[in-house]
Amino acid sequence: MYSVRFSGIQCKISLLFPAVLLYLLYADPSGLLLFGFSAAVIHECGHIITACLLRHKPRELVISCFGMRLVDSDGCLSRSEDAVIALAGPALNAGMYLLLYRLPIDPLYADIHLVMAVLNLLPIDPLDGGRVLDALVRGWGTSFGLGVKTLLFYTVWAAMTGVGIALARHPPHNITLCIVAMYLLFHRLFYNGN
């Protein structure tokens, strides 16, 4: 993992990330992947700016093939601060959608921001909606909160998988949502430990 400090934040970049990004950019002559990547960077900037405004400058930004993740500086976020920081990324994507939709460009570029905002608001880990849900259920008791999170995860995951399979079965046979659903399940089973 390559590591560099930028503006007081330790940025860790997986060595595989640049190779995968370059390959994807090469394989996508439309430029949509580049725009999607820029939407992800803007999304993370929303989290970073909001955390700094709340005087909780992130300690790390980890960039890998599976996304970007911020690591809190002191681990002392209140429930409301955690929720506000989590909502800042999707809010900035929603704002970009509204701005870009009004410009005379292909609306697909605006739609990328809308999809990123909506997807990240789903109430499951590791998405931002999952962090908001964590902040909400933190005071409910460990087993009840975990039960709510587990029920929501598998409900949302089943719906996402069903829609993904339906999209994959009909032209143009898009499997992206299935891949996202599998990633979320993998993350839950092997990374979360829940």
C-alpha positions in Angstrom: 0.0 0.0 0.0 1.4 3.4 -1.0 1.0 6.1 1.7 1.3 9.9 1.4 0.3 12.7 3.8 -1.9 15.4 2.2 -3.1 18.4 4.2 -2.6 16.5 7.5 -4.6 13.4 6.3 -2.8 10.2 5.7 -3.8 8.9 2.2 -3.3 5.2 1.7 -3.7 3.9 -1.8 -3.8 0.2 -2.7 -1.0 -0.7 -5.2 -3.6 -2.5 -7.3 -5.9 0.6 -7.5 -4.0 2.6 -10.1 -3.6 -0.4 -12.4 -7.3 -1.3 -12.2 -8.3 2.4 -12.7 -6.1 2.7 -15.7 -7.4 -0.5 -17.2 -11.0 0.5 -16.7 -10.4 4.0 -18.2 -8.7 2.3 -21.2 -11.6 -0.2 -21.6 -14.2 2.6 -21.4 -13.9 4.9 -24.4 -17.1 6.8 -23.4 -15.5 8.4 -20.4 -18.3 7.5 -18.1 -16.0 5.7 -15.7 -13.8 8.8 -15.4 -16.9 10.8 -14.6 -18.1 8.1 -12.1 -14.6 8.2 -10.4 -14.8 12.0 -10.2 -18.3 11.7 -8.6 -16.8 9.3 -6.0 -14.0 11.8 -5.2 -16.6 14.6 -4.9 -18.6 12.4 -2.6 -15.6 11.7 -0.3 -14.8 15.5 -0.3 -18.3 16.0 1.1 -17.4 13.8 4.1 -14.0 15.4 4.5 -15.2 19.0 4.4 -18.1 18.3 6.8 -15.8 16.4 9.2 -13.4 19.3 9.2 -16.2 21.8 9.7 -17.3 19.8 12.8 -13.6 19.9 14.0 -13.1 16.1 13.4 -10.4 16.1 10.7 -10.1 12.5 9.4 -6.9 10.7 10.2 -6.8 8.6 7.0 -8.3 8.2 3.6 -8.0 4.7 2.3 -8.4 4.1 -1.5 -8.7 0.6 -2.8 -10.3 -1.2 -5.8 -13.5 -1.5 -3.7 -14.0 2.1 -2.8 -12.8 4.9 -0.5 -13.1 5.0 3.2 -12.4 7.7 5.8 -11.0 6.8 9.2 -12.1 9.1 12.0 -9.3 11.0 13.8 -10.2 10.5 17.4 -13.2 8.1 17.4 -15.1 10.5 19.5 -17.9 11.4 17.1 -21.3 11.9 18.7 -24.2 10.1 17.1 -25.5 13.2 15.4 -22.0 14.2 14.1 -21.5 10.7 12.7 -24.9 10.9 10.9 -24.2 14.4 9.6 -20.8 13.4 8.2 -22.3 10.3 6.7 -25.0 12.3 5.0 -22.7 14.9 3.6 -21.3 12.7 0.7 -24.8 11.8 -0.7 -25.9 15.4 -0.1 -23.0 16.8 -2.2 -23.8 14.2 -4.9 -27.5 15.3 -4.9 -26.4 18.9 -5.2 -24.1 18.1 -8.1 -27.0 16.2 -9.8 -29.2 19.3 -9.5 -26.4 21.5 -10.9 -25.3 19.3 -13.7 -28.9 18.5 -14.7 -29.4 22.2 -15.5 -26.4 22.4 -17.7 -26.4 21.7 -21.5 -24.6 18.3 -21.2 -25.6 14.7 -21.5 -28.0 14.1 -18.5 -26.2 10.8 -17.9 -23.4 12.7 -16.3 -25.9 14.2 -13.8 -27.5 10.8 -13.3 -24.2 9.3 -12.1 -24.4 11.6 -9.1 -28.0 10.8 -8.4 -27.3 7.1 -8.5 -24.3 7.5 -6.2 -26.4 9.5 -3.7 -29.3 7.1 -3.7 -27.2 4.0 -3.5 -25.1 5.4 -0.6 -28.3 6.2 1.3 -29.3 2.6 1.5 -29.4 1.7 5.2 -26.7 -1.1 5.1 -23.1 -1.3 5.9 -20.6 -0.2 4.5 -22.7 2.5 2.8 -23.4 5.9 4.3 -27.0 5.0 5.1 -25.6 2.2 7.2 -23.5 4.7 9.2 -26.7 6.8 9.7 -28.5 3.7 10.9 -25.6 2.8 13.2 -25.9 6.3 14.7 -29.6 5.9 15.2 -29.6 2.4 16.8 -26.5 2.9 18.9 -28.7 3.9 21.9 -31.2 1.0 21.4 -29.2 -1.8 23.0 -26.7 -4.0 21.3 -28.8 -7.0 20.5 -31.9 -5.1 19.4 -29.9 -2.7 17.3 -28.0 -5.5 15.7 -31.2 -7.3 14.9 -32.7 -4.2 13.2 -29.5 -3.8 11.2 -29.4 -7.5 10.2 -33.1 -7.5 9.1 -32.6 -4.3 7.1 -29.5 -5.5 5.5 -31.0 -8.8 4.2 -34.2 -7.1 3.1 -32.4 -4.4 1.1 -29.9 -6.9 -0.2 -32.7 -9.3 -1.4 -34.5 -6.4 -3.2 -31.2 -5.2 -4.7 -30.3 -8.7 -5.9 -33.8 -9.2 -7.4 -33.7 -6.0 -9.3 -30.2 -6.8 -10.4 -31.2 -10.2 -11.7 -34.1 -8.6 -13.6 -31.8 -6.0 -15.2 -29.3 -8.7 -16.1 -32.0 -10.8 -17.8 -33.2 -8.1 -20.2 -31.3 -6.1 -22.8 -28.8 -4.5 -22.4 -28.1 -7.2 -19.8 -26.5 -4.9 -17.2 -25.0 -6.9 -14.3 -23.7 -3.9 -12.3 -26.3 -4.0 -9.6 -25.7 -7.8 -9.1 -22.0 -7.0 -8.7 -22.7 -4.3 -6.1 -25.1 -6.7 -4.2 -22.4 -9.4 -4.2 -19.8 -7.0 -2.9 -22.1 -5.8 -0.1 -22.8 -9.4 0.9 -19.1 -10.3 0.8 -18.4 -7.2 2.9 -21.0 -8.2 5.5 -19.9 -11.8 5.7 -16.1 -11.4 5.7 -15.3 -7.9 6.7 -18.0 -6.9 9.2 -18.1 -10.1 11.0 -21.9 -9.8 11.6 
